[in-house]
Amino acid sequence: SSKMSEIENTFRKFATYGDTAASGNSMTGKNFSKMCKECGVMDGKAVTSTDVDIVFNKVKAKGARTITFAEFQQAMKELSVKRFKNKPPEEALQAVYGLIEGKEPGHVGTTKATKVGGVERLTDTSKYTGTHKERFDESGKGKGLAGREDLTDNSGYVGAYKGAGTYD
């Protein structure tokens, strides 16, 4: 059962990937195919992305958009037989679980910030002048809304009045 909890752990990691509201109890088709791709269940020959989508739609409840861990196990039974054709079903399933075990979702193709050519010079906030420099604090971090708008002072005093707050 420790192997099963490893698999369930991986299932939960992929189920919550890219969705902050996800509880980790059910997985979307997108995350299911991501998991199959990254863990090597989908090899492009025996198991293609089409196969993964078909199996996903087969095991999920009618009208549902996600699969539970139990449905996921059913999907793995179906895919494992396709992936390891020459092994008996039980061994094939264990082989697939071996691929999945302890894996985490990778961040493939995530965008990295570039600092090429003139970009460095243009994004250096210490060189900003005029109203633009008001938008950043000393560390170069943006002030957000406070740096962009003239926030209204509803105290009842004129803008540059020095004696504000002295009258009883």
DSSP file with accessible surface (Angstrom, degrees, kcal/mol):
  #  RESIDUE AA STRUCTURE BP1 BP2  ACC     N-H-->O    O-->H-N    N-H-->O    O-->H-N    TCO  KAPPA ALPHA  PHI   PSI    X-CA   Y-CA   Z-CA
    1    1 A S     >        0   0  141      0, 0.0     4,-2.2     0, 0.0     5,-0.2   0.000 360.0 360.0 360.0 -19.1    0.0    0.0    0.0
    2    2 A S  H  >  +     0   0   92      2,-0.2     4,-1.7     1,-0.2     5,-0.1   0.881 360.0  51.5 -66.9 -34.0    3.0    2.3    0.4
    3    3 A K  H  > S+     0   0   63      2,-0.2     4,-2.2     1,-0.2    -1,-0.2   0.920 108.4  51.8 -65.2 -40.2    3.5    2.0   -3.4
    4    4 A M  H  > S+     0   0   54      1,-0.2     4,-2.8     2,-0.2    -2,-0.2   0.892 107.8  50.6 -64.3 -39.2   -0.2    3.0   -3.8
    5    5 A S  H  X S+     0   0   67     -4,-2.2     4,-2.4     2,-0.2    -1,-0.2   0.854 108.2  53.8 -69.1 -31.5    0.2    6.1   -1.6
    6    6 A E  H  X S+     0   0   76     -4,-1.7     4,-2.2     2,-0.2    96,-0.4   0.934 111.4  45.2 -61.5 -46.3    3.2    7.1   -3.7
    7    7 A I  H  X S+     0   0    0     -4,-2.2     4,-2.8     2,-0.2    -2,-0.2   0.922 113.2  49.9 -63.6 -43.0    1.1    6.8   -6.8
    8    8 A E  H  X S+     0   0   64     -4,-2.8     4,-2.7     1,-0.2    -1,-0.2   0.883 108.4  54.1 -64.8 -36.9   -1.7    8.7   -5.1
    9    9 A N  H  X S+     0   0   78     -4,-2.4     4,-2.3     2,-0.2    -1,-0.2   0.937 110.7  44.8 -60.4 -48.7    0.8   11.4   -4.1
   10   10 A T  H  X S+     0   0    0     -4,-2.2     4,-2.4     2,-0.2     5,-0.3   0.915 111.2  54.6 -62.2 -42.8    1.9   11.8   -7.7
   11   11 A F  H  X S+     0   0    2     -4,-2.8     4,-2.4     1,-0.2    -2,-0.2   0.932 109.5  47.3 -55.7 -46.7   -1.8   11.8   -8.8
   12   12 A R  H  X S+     0   0   89     -4,-2.7     4,-2.0     2,-0.2    -1,-0.2   0.896 109.8  52.7 -64.4 -40.6   -2.5   14.7   -6.3
   13   13 A K  H  X S+     0   0   65     -4,-2.3     4,-0.6     1,-0.2    -1,-0.2   0.919 115.2  40.6 -61.7 -44.7    0.5   16.7   -7.5
   14   14 A F  H  < S+     0   0    1     -4,-2.4     3,-0.3     1,-0.2    -1,-0.2   0.837 111.5  57.7 -72.7 -31.6   -0.6   16.5  -11.1
   15   15 A A  H  < S+     0   0    4     -4,-2.4    13,-0.2    -5,-0.3     9,-0.2   0.860 112.4  39.9 -67.0 -34.3   -4.3   17.0  -10.2
   16   16 A T  H >< S+     0   0   56     -4,-2.0     3,-1.8    -5,-0.2    -1,-0.2   0.553  87.5 123.3 -91.4  -6.0   -3.5   20.3   -8.5
   17   17 A Y  T 3< S-     0   0   57     -4,-0.6    14,-0.1    -3,-0.3    -3,-0.0  -0.327  86.1  -2.7 -62.0 127.2   -0.9   21.4  -11.1
   18   18 A G  T 3  S+     0   0   73      1,-0.1     2,-0.4    -2,-0.1    -1,-0.3   0.533 116.3  90.5  73.7   6.1   -1.8   24.8  -12.7
   19   19 A D    X   -     0   0   73     -3,-1.8     3,-1.0     1,-0.1    -1,-0.1  -0.878  51.1-173.0-138.0 104.5   -5.1   25.1  -10.8
   20   20 A T  T 3  S+     0   0  156     -2,-0.4    -1,-0.1     1,-0.2    -3,-0.0   0.782  88.3  53.4 -68.5 -24.8   -4.9   26.9   -7.4
   21   21 A A  T 3  S+     0   0   89      2,-0.0    -1,-0.2    -5,-0.0     2,-0.1   0.581  82.4 115.1 -86.5  -8.6   -8.5   25.9   -6.6
   22   22 A A    <   -     0   0   25     -3,-1.0    -6,-0.1    -6,-0.2    -3,-0.1  -0.358  54.5-155.5 -68.9 139.6   -8.0   22.2   -7.2
   23   23 A S        -     0   0   80      3,-0.1    -1,-0.1    -8,-0.1    -7,-0.1   0.691  36.1-120.8 -85.6 -21.5   -8.5   19.9   -4.2
   24   24 A G  S    S+     0   0    1      2,-0.4    -9,-0.2    -9,-0.2    -8,-0.1   0.471  90.3 101.5  94.3   1.4   -6.3   17.2   -5.6
   25   25 A N  S    S+     0   0   90      1,-0.2    44,-0.6   -10,-0.1     2,-0.3   0.659  84.4  33.9 -91.0 -18.8   -9.1   14.6   -5.4
   26   26 A S  E    S-A   68   0A  40     42,-0.2     2,-0.4   -14,-0.1    -2,-0.4  -0.984  71.0-145.9-139.2 150.3   -9.9   14.8   -9.1
   27   27 A M  E     -A   67   0A   0     40,-2.5    40,-2.3    -2,-0.3   -12,-0.1  -0.929  12.8-131.6-120.0 138.9   -7.8   15.4  -12.3
   28   28 A T  E  >  -A   66   0A  49     -2,-0.4     4,-2.3   -13,-0.2    38,-0.2  -0.404  29.0-111.0 -80.0 164.1   -8.7   17.1  -15.5
   29   29 A G  H  > S+     0   0   19     36,-0.7     4,-2.6     1,-0.2     5,-0.2   0.861 117.8  55.8 -62.5 -36.7   -8.0   15.6  -18.9
   30   30 A K  H  > S+     0   0  158      1,-0.2     4,-2.0     2,-0.2    -1,-0.2   0.939 111.5  41.8 -61.7 -48.2   -5.3   18.2  -19.6
   31   31 A N  H  > S+     0   0    6      2,-0.2     4,-2.4     1,-0.2    -1,-0.2   0.831 111.7  57.0 -69.9 -31.0   -3.4   17.3  -16.4
   32   32 A F  H  X S+     0   0    1     -4,-2.3     4,-2.4     2,-0.2    -2,-0.2   0.944 110.2  43.0 -64.2 -45.7   -4.0   13.6  -17.1
   33   33 A S  H  X S+     0   0   22     -4,-2.6     4,-2.4     1,-0.2    -2,-0.2   0.876 112.1  54.6 -71.2 -31.4   -2.4   13.8  -20.5
   34   34 A K  H  X S+     0   0   35     -4,-2.0     4,-2.9    -5,-0.2     5,-0.2   0.933 110.0  47.3 -61.9 -44.5    0.4   15.9  -19.0
   35   35 A M  H  X S+     0   0    1     -4,-2.4     4,-2.3     1,-0.2     6,-0.3   0.928 111.9  49.1 -63.2 -45.8    1.1   13.2  -16.4
   36   36 A C  H  <>S+     0   0    0     -4,-2.4     6,-2.2     1,-0.2     5,-1.5   0.895 114.4  46.8 -61.6 -38.9    1.0   10.5  -19.0
   37   37 A K  H ><5S+     0   0  128     -4,-2.4     3,-0.8     4,-0.2    -2,-0.2   0.956 115.8  42.3 -67.0 -50.6    3.4   12.4  -21.2
   38   38 A E  H 3<5S+     0   0   58     -4,-2.9    -2,-0.2     1,-0.2    -1,-0.2   0.784 114.3  49.9 -72.7 -27.4    5.9   13.4  -18.5
   39   39 A C  T 3<5S-     0   0    5     -4,-2.3    -1,-0.2    -5,-0.2    -2,-0.2   0.511 113.6-114.2 -89.2  -4.1    6.0   10.0  -16.8
   40   40 A G  T < 5S+     0   0   25     -3,-0.8    -3,-0.2    -4,-0.5    -4,-0.1   0.658  83.3 121.1  84.4  12.7    6.6    8.2  -20.0
   41   41 A V  S   <S+     0   0    1     -5,-1.5     2,-0.7    -6,-0.3    -4,-0.2   0.920  72.7  58.3 -70.5 -42.7    3.2    6.3  -20.1
   42   42 A M        +     0   0   21     -6,-2.2    -2,-0.2     1,-0.1     6,-0.2  -0.780  64.8 167.4 -86.2 112.7    2.6    8.0  -23.5
   43   43 A D        -     0   0   52      4,-0.8     5,-0.2    -2,-0.7    -1,-0.1   0.449  48.5-118.6-108.4  -1.6    5.5    7.0  -25.7
   44   44 A G  S    S+     0   0   53      3,-2.5     4,-0.2     1,-0.1    -2,-0.1   0.337 101.6  55.4  84.2 -11.0    4.1    8.1  -29.0
   45   45 A K  S    S+     0   0  181      2,-0.3     3,-0.2     3,-0.1    -1,-0.1   0.670 118.7  16.8-114.4 -72.2    4.1    4.6  -30.5
   46   46 A A  S    S+     0   0   24      1,-0.3     2,-0.5    37,-0.1    -4,-0.1   0.899 138.6  31.1 -70.8 -40.7    2.2    2.1  -28.4
   47   47 A V  S    S-     0   0    0     -6,-0.1    -3,-2.5    36,-0.1    -4,-0.8  -0.971  76.7-178.3-123.4 117.9    0.3    4.8  -26.5
   48   48 A T     >  -     0   0   44     -2,-0.5     4,-2.0    -4,-0.2     5,-0.1  -0.577  44.8-100.9-105.9 173.9   -0.4    8.1  -28.2
   49   49 A S  H  > S+     0   0   59      1,-0.2     4,-2.3     2,-0.2     5,-0.2   0.842 124.1  56.9 -63.6 -30.7   -2.1   11.3  -26.9
   50   50 A T  H  > S+     0   0   84      2,-0.2     4,-2.7     1,-0.2    -1,-0.2   0.932 105.4  49.7 -64.5 -45.5   -5.3   10.1  -28.7
   51   51 A D  H  > S+     0   0   32      1,-0.2     4,-2.7     2,-0.2     5,-0.2   0.912 110.3  51.0 -57.2 -44.8   -5.3    6.8  -26.8
   52   52 A V  H  X S+     0   0    0     -4,-2.0     4,-2.5     1,-0.2    -1,-0.2   0.929 111.5  47.2 -61.3 -43.9   -4.8    8.8  -23.5
   53   53 A D  H  X S+     0   0   73     -4,-2.3     4,-2.5     2,-0.2    -1,-0.2   0.906 112.3  50.0 -64.2 -41.4   -7.8   11.0  -24.4
   54   54 A I  H  X S+     0   0   96     -4,-2.7     4,-1.7     2,-0.2    -2,-0.2   0.945 112.7  45.9 -63.5 -47.5  -10.0    8.1  -25.3
   55   55 A V  H  X S+     0   0    8     -4,-2.7     4,-2.3     2,-0.2     5,-0.2   0.915 111.3  53.6 -62.4 -41.3   -9.2    6.2  -22.1
   56   56 A F  H  X S+     0   0   11     -4,-2.5     4,-1.8     1,-0.2    -1,-0.2   0.945 111.5  44.3 -57.9 -48.6   -9.8    9.4  -20.1
   57   57 A N  H  < S+     0   0   92     -4,-2.5    -1,-0.2     1,-0.2    -2,-0.2   0.781 111.8  55.3 -68.6 -25.4  -13.2    9.9  -21.6
   58   58 A K  H  < S+     0   0  136     -4,-1.7    -1,-0.2    -5,-0.2    -2,-0.2   0.907 113.1  38.4 -73.4 -42.5  -14.0    6.2  -21.2
   59   59 A V  H  < S+     0   0   20     -4,-2.3    -2,-0.2    -5,-0.1    -1,-0.2   0.756  96.3  93.1 -84.4 -24.2  -13.3    6.0  -17.4
   60   60 A K  S  < S-     0   0   46     -4,-1.8     7,-0.1    -5,-0.2     3,-0.1  -0.319  87.0 -96.7 -72.0 154.8  -14.8    9.4  -16.3
   61   61 A A    >   -     0   0   50      5,-0.5     3,-2.1     1,-0.1    -1,-0.1  -0.349  52.6 -86.3 -66.3 150.5  -18.4    9.6  -15.2
   62   62 A K  T 3  S+     0   0  213      1,-0.3    -1,-0.1    -3,-0.1     3,-0.1  -0.350 115.1   8.6 -61.6 128.3  -20.9   10.7  -17.8
   63   63 A G  T 3  S+     0   0   74      1,-0.3    -1,-0.3    -3,-0.1     2,-0.1   0.344 101.8 124.2  84.0  -8.0  -21.0   14.5  -17.9
   64   64 A A    <   -     0   0   31     -3,-2.1    -1,-0.3     1,-0.1    -4,-0.1  -0.487  49.8-158.6 -82.9 157.4  -18.0   14.9  -15.6
   65   65 A R  S    S+     0   0  219     -2,-0.1   -36,-0.7    -3,-0.1     2,-0.3   0.445  74.0  46.9-109.0  -7.1  -14.9   16.9  -16.6
   66   66 A T  E    S-A   28   0A  47    -38,-0.2    -5,-0.5    -5,-0.1     2,-0.4  -0.870  70.6-132.1-131.1 165.0  -12.6   15.2  -14.2
   67   67 A I  E     -A   27   0A   0    -40,-2.3   -40,-2.5    -2,-0.3     2,-0.1  -0.919  18.0-133.9-117.2 148.4  -11.6   11.7  -13.0
   68   68 A T  E  >  -A   26   0A  64     -2,-0.4     4,-2.3   -42,-0.2   -42,-0.2  -0.339  35.7 -97.7 -86.0 176.4  -11.2   10.5   -9.4
   69   69 A F  H  > S+     0   0   25    -44,-0.6     4,-2.3     2,-0.2     5,-0.2   0.899 125.7  52.7 -64.8 -36.9   -8.3    8.4   -8.1
   70   70 A A  H  > S+     0   0   64      2,-0.2     4,-1.8     1,-0.2    -1,-0.2   0.930 111.4  45.5 -63.7 -42.8  -10.3    5.2   -8.5
   71   71 A E  H  > S+     0   0   43      1,-0.2     4,-2.5     2,-0.2    -1,-0.2   0.862 109.9  56.4 -67.1 -33.6  -11.2    6.1  -12.1
   72   72 A F  H  X S+     0   0    0     -4,-2.3     4,-2.4     2,-0.2    -2,-0.2   0.911 104.9  50.9 -63.3 -42.4   -7.5    7.0  -12.6
   73   73 A Q  H  X S+     0   0   50     -4,-2.3     4,-1.9     2,-0.2    -1,-0.2   0.902 109.6  51.0 -61.7 -39.8   -6.5    3.5  -11.5
   74   74 A Q  H  X S+     0   0   85     -4,-1.8     4,-1.8     1,-0.2    -2,-0.2   0.926 109.6  50.3 -62.1 -43.2   -9.0    2.1  -14.0
   75   75 A A  H  X S+     0   0    0     -4,-2.5     4,-2.6     1,-0.2    -2,-0.2   0.892 108.3  52.7 -62.3 -40.2   -7.5    4.3  -16.8
   76   76 A M  H  X S+     0   0    0     -4,-2.4     4,-2.8     1,-0.2    -1,-0.2   0.871 105.0  55.5 -65.0 -36.3   -4.0    3.0  -15.8
   77   77 A K  H  X S+     0   0   97     -4,-1.9     4,-1.2     1,-0.2    -1,-0.2   0.926 111.8  44.0 -59.8 -43.6   -5.2   -0.6  -16.1
   78   78 A E  H  X S+     0   0   52     -4,-1.8     4,-1.0     1,-0.2    -2,-0.2   0.909 117.2  43.8 -68.9 -43.1   -6.3    0.1  -19.7
   79   79 A L  H  X S+     0   0    0     -4,-2.6     4,-2.8     1,-0.2     5,-0.2   0.857 106.6  60.4 -71.8 -34.7   -3.2    2.1  -20.7
   80   80 A S  H  X S+     0   0    1     -4,-2.8     4,-2.7     1,-0.2    -1,-0.2   0.876 102.1  52.6 -63.0 -37.2   -0.7   -0.3  -19.1
   81   81 A V  H  < S+     0   0   70     -4,-1.2    -1,-0.2    -5,-0.2    -2,-0.2   0.882 113.6  44.3 -65.7 -36.9   -1.9   -3.2  -21.3
   82   82 A K  H >< S+     0   0   80     -4,-1.0     3,-0.5     1,-0.1    -2,-0.2   0.901 115.0  48.1 -70.1 -41.2   -1.4   -1.0  -24.4
   83   83 A R  H 3< S+     0   0   60     -4,-2.8     2,-0.5     1,-0.3    -2,-0.2   0.896 122.7  31.3 -69.9 -43.3    2.0    0.3  -23.2
   84   84 A F  T >< S+     0   0   37     -4,-2.7     3,-1.4    -5,-0.2    -1,-0.3  -0.672  71.3 168.0-116.7  77.0    3.4   -3.1  -22.3
   85   85 A K  T <  S+     0   0  147     -3,-0.5    -1,-0.2    -2,-0.5    -2,-0.1   0.817  73.4  53.1 -59.6 -34.6    1.7   -5.4  -24.8
   86   86 A N  T 3  S+     0   0  147     -3,-0.1    -1,-0.3     2,-0.1    -5,-0.1   0.465  96.2  81.1 -87.3   0.9    4.0   -8.4  -24.1
   87   87 A K  S <  S-     0   0   80     -3,-1.4    -3,-0.1    -6,-0.2     0, 0.0  -0.773  88.8-102.4-103.8 151.8    3.5   -8.4  -20.3
   88   88 A P     >  -     0   0   67      0, 0.0     4,-2.6     0, 0.0     3,-0.5  -0.406  43.8-103.4 -65.3 150.9    0.5   -9.9  -18.4
   89   89 A P  H  > S+     0   0   90      0, 0.0     4,-2.3     0, 0.0     5,-0.2   0.813 119.1  49.7 -46.5 -44.3   -2.0   -7.2  -17.3
   90   90 A E  H  > S+     0   0  119      1,-0.2     4,-2.1     2,-0.2     5,-0.2   0.926 113.9  44.6 -66.3 -43.2   -0.9   -7.2  -13.6
   91   91 A E  H  > S+     0   0  113     -3,-0.5     4,-2.3     2,-0.2    -1,-0.2   0.897 112.4  52.8 -65.6 -39.9    2.8   -6.9  -14.5
   92   92 A A  H  X S+     0   0    0     -4,-2.6     4,-2.3     2,-0.2    -2,-0.2   0.914 108.4  50.7 -61.1 -41.9    2.1   -4.2  -17.1
   93   93 A L  H  X S+     0   0   11     -4,-2.3     4,-2.7    -5,-0.2    -2,-0.2   0.929 110.5  48.6 -62.9 -44.2    0.1   -2.2  -14.4
   94   94 A Q  H  X S+     0   0   74     -4,-2.1     4,-2.0     1,-0.2    -1,-0.2   0.885 109.9  53.0 -63.7 -36.6    3.0   -2.4  -12.0
   95   95 A A  H  X S+     0   0   23     -4,-2.3     4,-1.4     2,-0.2    -1,-0.2   0.918 110.3  46.9 -64.9 -41.8    5.4   -1.3  -14.7
   96   96 A V  H  X S+     0   0    0     -4,-2.3     4,-1.9     1,-0.2     3,-0.4   0.925 111.3  50.9 -65.8 -43.2    3.3    1.7  -15.5
   97   97 A Y  H  X S+     0   0    7     -4,-2.7     4,-2.8     1,-0.2    -1,-0.2   0.862 105.3  58.3 -62.5 -32.5    3.0    2.5  -11.8
   98   98 A G  H  < S+     0   0   38     -4,-2.0    -1,-0.2     1,-0.2    -2,-0.2   0.872 106.2  48.4 -62.0 -37.2    6.8    2.3  -11.7
   99   99 A L  H  < S+     0   0   46     -4,-1.4    -2,-0.2    -3,-0.4    -1,-0.2   0.876 116.9  41.6 -68.2 -38.6    7.0    5.0  -14.3
  100  100 A I  H >< S+     0   0    1     -4,-1.9     3,-1.9    -5,-0.1    -2,-0.2   0.861  86.5 114.1 -79.3 -37.1    4.6    7.3  -12.4
  101  101 A E  T 3< S-     0   0   67     -4,-2.8   -94,-0.1     1,-0.3   -97,-0.1   0.001  89.4  -4.3 -45.3 128.0    5.9    6.7   -8.9
  102  102 A G  T 3  S+     0   0   45    -96,-0.4    -1,-0.3     1,-0.2     2,-0.2   0.618  94.8 142.3  69.1  12.4    7.5    9.7   -7.2
  103  103 A K    <   -     0   0   79     -3,-1.9    -1,-0.2   -96,-0.0   -90,-0.1  -0.547  34.1-157.6 -86.2 154.7    7.2   12.0  -10.2
  104  104 A E        -     0   0  123     -2,-0.2     2,-0.2   -66,-0.1   -94,-0.1  -0.952  32.8 -93.1-125.4 152.3    6.3   15.7  -10.0
  105  105 A P        -     0   0   19      0, 0.0     2,-0.2     0, 0.0   -70,-0.1  -0.435  44.2-143.2 -64.8 127.5    4.9   17.9  -12.8
  106  106 A G        -     0   0   27     -2,-0.2     2,-1.0     1,-0.0   -68,-0.1  -0.522  13.1-122.7 -86.7 161.1    7.7   19.6  -14.6
  107  107 A H    >   +     0   0  125     -2,-0.2     3,-0.9     3,-0.0     2,-0.4  -0.665  40.3 178.0-103.9  75.1    7.6   23.1  -15.9
  108  108 A V  T 3   +     0   0  116     -2,-1.0    -2,-0.0     1,-0.2     0, 0.0  -0.658  65.9   3.8 -81.3 130.2    8.2   22.4  -19.5
  109  109 A G  T 3  S+     0   0   76     -2,-0.4    -1,-0.2     1,-0.2     2,-0.2   0.713  83.9 159.1  73.4  20.8    8.2   25.4  -21.8
  110  110 A T    <   -     0   0   64     -3,-0.9     2,-0.3     1,-0.1    -1,-0.2  -0.554  46.8-105.5 -75.7 146.3    7.6   28.0  -19.1
  111  111 A T        -     0   0  143     -2,-0.2     2,-0.4     1,-0.0    -1,-0.1  -0.510  31.0-156.1 -78.3 132.6    8.7   31.5  -20.1
  112  112 A K        -     0   0  154     -2,-0.3     2,-0.3    -3,-0.0    -1,-0.0  -0.843  25.4-108.5-105.7 146.2   11.9   32.9  -18.7
  113  113 A A        -     0   0   97     -2,-0.4     2,-0.3     2,-0.0    -1,-0.0  -0.549  35.7-145.1 -72.0 133.0   12.5   36.6  -18.5
  114  114 A T        -     0   0   96     -2,-0.3     2,-0.1     2,-0.1    -1,-0.0  -0.757  20.1-171.5-102.1 147.2   15.1   37.8  -21.0
  115  115 A K        +     0   0  120     -2,-0.3     2,-0.4     4,-0.1    -2,-0.0  -0.543  35.9 146.8-129.1  62.9   17.7   40.5  -20.5
  116  116 A V    >   -     0   0  104     -2,-0.1     3,-1.9     4,-0.0     4,-0.1  -0.832  58.8 -32.9-105.9 141.7   19.0   40.7  -24.1
  117  117 A G  T >  S-     0   0   70     -2,-0.4     3,-0.6     1,-0.3     4,-0.4  -0.288 128.5  -3.9  60.4-126.6   20.3   43.9  -25.8
  118  118 A G  T 3> S+     0   0   30      1,-0.2     4,-2.3     2,-0.1    -1,-0.3   0.542 112.0  88.9 -80.2  -5.8   18.5   47.1  -24.8
  119  119 A V  H <> S+     0   0   56     -3,-1.9     4,-2.0     1,-0.2    -1,-0.2   0.911  84.9  53.8 -60.6 -42.5   16.0   45.3  -22.5
  120  120 A E  H <4 S+     0   0  103     -3,-0.6     4,-0.4     1,-0.2    -1,-0.2   0.936 111.8  44.8 -56.5 -47.8   18.3   45.6  -19.5
  121  121 A R  H >4 S+     0   0  160     -4,-0.4     3,-0.7     1,-0.2    -1,-0.2   0.884 113.9  49.4 -65.3 -39.1   18.7   49.3  -20.0
  122  122 A L  H 3< S+     0   0  108     -4,-2.3    -1,-0.2     1,-0.2    -2,-0.2   0.753 112.9  46.0 -75.2 -25.0   15.0   49.9  -20.6
  123  123 A T  T 3< S+     0   0   63     -4,-2.0     2,-1.0    -5,-0.2    -1,-0.2   0.357  80.4 110.5-100.6   6.2   13.9   47.9  -17.5
  124  124 A D    X   -     0   0   47     -3,-0.7     3,-1.6    -4,-0.4     4,-0.2  -0.701  51.0-166.6 -82.8 103.9   16.4   49.5  -15.1
  125  125 A T  G >  S+     0   0   31     -2,-1.0     3,-1.3     1,-0.3    -1,-0.2   0.710  78.1  72.0 -69.2 -17.5   14.1   51.6  -12.9
  126  126 A S  G 3  S+     0   0   94      1,-0.3    -1,-0.3    13,-0.1    -2,-0.1   0.737  96.0  52.9 -70.6 -18.8   17.0   53.5  -11.3
  127  127 A K  G <  S+     0   0  133     -3,-1.6    -1,-0.3    -6,-0.1    -2,-0.2   0.423  84.1 115.3 -94.0  -0.3   17.4   55.4  -14.6
  128  128 A Y    <   -     0   0   75     -3,-1.3     2,-0.2    -4,-0.2    -3,-0.0  -0.423  46.4-167.4 -71.0 148.5   13.8   56.5  -14.8
  129  129 A T    >>  +     0   0  102     -2,-0.1     3,-1.1     4,-0.0     4,-0.5  -0.775  42.2   8.9-127.8 174.2   13.0   60.2  -14.6
  130  130 A G  H >> S-     0   0   46     -2,-0.2     3,-0.8     1,-0.2     4,-0.6  -0.203 124.5 -14.9  59.8-142.6   10.0   62.4  -14.2
  131  131 A T  H >4 S+     0   0  108      1,-0.2     3,-0.6     2,-0.2     4,-0.4   0.756 129.9  68.0 -68.7 -23.7    6.7   60.9  -13.3
  132  132 A H  H X4 S+     0   0  103     -3,-1.1     3,-1.3     1,-0.2    -1,-0.2   0.857  93.4  56.8 -65.3 -35.3    7.9   57.4  -14.2
  133  133 A K  H X< S+     0   0  111     -3,-0.8     3,-1.4    -4,-0.5    -1,-0.2   0.781  94.9  67.7 -70.7 -19.3   10.3   57.3  -11.3
  134  134 A E  T << S+     0   0  106     -4,-0.6    -1,-0.3    -3,-0.6    -2,-0.2   0.695  88.6  67.8 -68.0 -18.5    7.4   57.9   -8.9
  135  135 A R  T <  S+     0   0  102     -3,-1.3     8,-2.7    -4,-0.4     9,-0.4   0.542  97.8  56.2 -80.6  -7.9    6.0   54.5   -9.7
  136  136 A F  B <  S-B  142   0B  43     -3,-1.4     6,-0.2     6,-0.2     2,-0.1  -0.946  73.5-134.2-127.0 147.5    8.9   52.6   -8.1
  137  137 A D    >   -     0   0   58      4,-2.5     3,-1.8    -2,-0.3    -2,-0.0  -0.244  47.9 -81.7 -85.5-174.9   10.4   52.5   -4.6
  138  138 A E  T 3  S+     0   0  193      1,-0.3    -1,-0.1     2,-0.1    -2,-0.0   0.841 128.8  55.9 -58.3 -36.8   14.1   52.6   -3.8
  139  139 A S  T 3  S-     0   0  100      2,-0.1    -1,-0.3     1,-0.1     3,-0.1   0.602 117.8-109.9 -74.8  -8.9   14.6   48.9   -4.4
  140  140 A G  S <  S+     0   0   23     -3,-1.8     2,-0.3     1,-0.3    -2,-0.1   0.514  73.8 137.7  93.6   4.6   13.1   49.2   -7.9
  141  141 A K        -     0   0  147      1,-0.1    -4,-2.5     2,-0.0    -1,-0.3  -0.673  59.7-107.0 -85.9 140.2    9.9   47.4   -7.0
  142  142 A G  B     -B  136   0B  39     -2,-0.3    -6,-0.2    -6,-0.2     3,-0.1  -0.320  13.5-145.5 -66.9 146.3    6.7   48.8   -8.4
  143  143 A K    >   -     0   0   99     -8,-2.7     3,-0.8     1,-0.3     2,-0.1   0.476  32.6-150.5 -88.3  -5.6    4.4   50.6   -6.0
  144  144 A G  T >>  -     0   0   37     -9,-0.4     3,-0.9     1,-0.2     4,-0.7  -0.438  65.7  -4.7  74.5-138.4    1.3   49.4   -7.8
  145  145 A L  H >> S+     0   0   96      1,-0.3     4,-2.0     2,-0.2     3,-1.1   0.873 131.0  60.2 -61.5 -38.8   -1.8   51.6   -7.8
  146  146 A A  H <4 S+     0   0   61     -3,-0.8    -1,-0.3     1,-0.3     5,-0.2   0.821 106.2  48.5 -61.8 -30.1   -0.3   54.2   -5.4
  147  147 A G  H <4 S+     0   0   14     -3,-0.9    -1,-0.3   -12,-0.2    -2,-0.2   0.636 114.4  45.7 -83.1 -14.8    2.5   54.9   -7.9
  148  148 A R  H << S+     0   0  155     -3,-1.1     2,-0.3    -4,-0.7    -2,-0.2   0.754 109.0  46.7 -99.5 -30.8    0.1   55.3  -10.8
  149  149 A E  S  < S-     0   0  107     -4,-2.0     2,-1.0     3,-0.0    -1,-0.1  -0.858  76.8-118.7-117.8 152.5   -2.7   57.5   -9.6
  150  150 A D        -     0   0  163     -2,-0.3     2,-0.3    -3,-0.0    -3,-0.1  -0.795  39.6-142.4 -82.5 106.1   -2.9   60.7   -7.6
  151  151 A L        -     0   0  109     -2,-1.0     2,-0.1    -5,-0.2    -5,-0.0  -0.565  19.3-115.8 -74.6 132.2   -4.8   59.3   -4.7
  152  152 A T        -     0   0  117     -2,-0.3     2,-0.7     1,-0.1    -1,-0.1  -0.446  15.4-144.0 -74.9 139.8   -7.4   61.9   -3.4
  153  153 A D        -     0   0  116     -2,-0.1     3,-0.5     4,-0.1     4,-0.1  -0.902  14.1-173.8-102.8 108.7   -7.0   63.3    0.0
  154  154 A N        +     0   0  145     -2,-0.7    -1,-0.1     1,-0.2    -2,-0.0  -0.039  49.6 113.9 -94.9  34.1  -10.5   63.8    1.4
  155  155 A S  S    S-     0   0   61      2,-0.2    -1,-0.2     1,-0.1     3,-0.1   0.682  85.9-116.2 -78.4 -17.7   -9.4   65.7    4.5
  156  156 A G  S    S+     0   0   75     -3,-0.5     2,-0.3     1,-0.4    -2,-0.1   0.444  76.6 118.9  97.2  -1.4  -11.1   68.9    3.5
  157  157 A Y  S    S-     0   0   82     -4,-0.1    -1,-0.4     1,-0.1    -2,-0.2  -0.725  71.8-100.6 -98.0 153.3   -7.8   70.9    3.2
  158  158 A V    >   -     0   0  119     -2,-0.3     3,-1.9    -3,-0.1     6,-0.1  -0.398  43.6-102.0 -68.9 148.3   -6.4   72.5    0.1
  159  159 A G  T 3  S+     0   0   78      1,-0.3    -1,-0.1    -2,-0.1    -2,-0.1   0.818 114.3  26.6 -37.5 -61.9   -3.6   70.5   -1.6
  160  160 A A  T 3  S+     0   0   80      2,-0.0    -1,-0.3     0, 0.0     2,-0.2   0.242  84.4 138.5 -96.6  15.5   -0.5   72.4   -0.5
  161  161 A Y    X   -     0   0  124     -3,-1.9     3,-0.6     1,-0.2    -4,-0.1  -0.440  36.0-164.0 -66.9 125.1   -1.9   73.8    2.8
  162  162 A K  T 3  S+     0   0  187     -2,-0.2    -1,-0.2     1,-0.2    -3,-0.0   0.754  77.9  63.1 -82.9 -27.0    0.7   73.5    5.5
  163  163 A G  T >   +     0   0   19      2,-0.1     3,-1.7     3,-0.0     4,-0.4   0.139  68.1 149.1 -90.4  25.5   -1.4   74.0    8.6
  164  164 A A  T <   +     0   0   53     -3,-0.6    -7,-0.0     1,-0.2    -9,-0.0  -0.312  69.0  15.4 -61.8 133.6   -3.6   70.9    8.1
  165  165 A G  T 3  S+     0   0   65      1,-0.0    -1,-0.2     2,-0.0    -2,-0.1   0.537  96.9 101.6  85.1   4.2   -4.8   69.4   11.4
  166  166 A T    <   +     0   0  102     -3,-1.7     2,-0.3     2,-0.1    -2,-0.1   0.720  58.6  88.5 -92.6 -19.1   -4.0   72.4   13.6
  167  167 A Y              0   0  196     -4,-0.4    -2,-0.0     1,-0.1     0, 0.0  -0.563 360.0 360.0 -83.7 139.2   -7.5   73.8   13.8
  168  168 A D              0   0  190     -2,-0.3    -1,-0.1     0, 0.0    -2,-0.1  -0.530 360.0 360.0 -72.3 360.0   -9.7   72.5   16.7
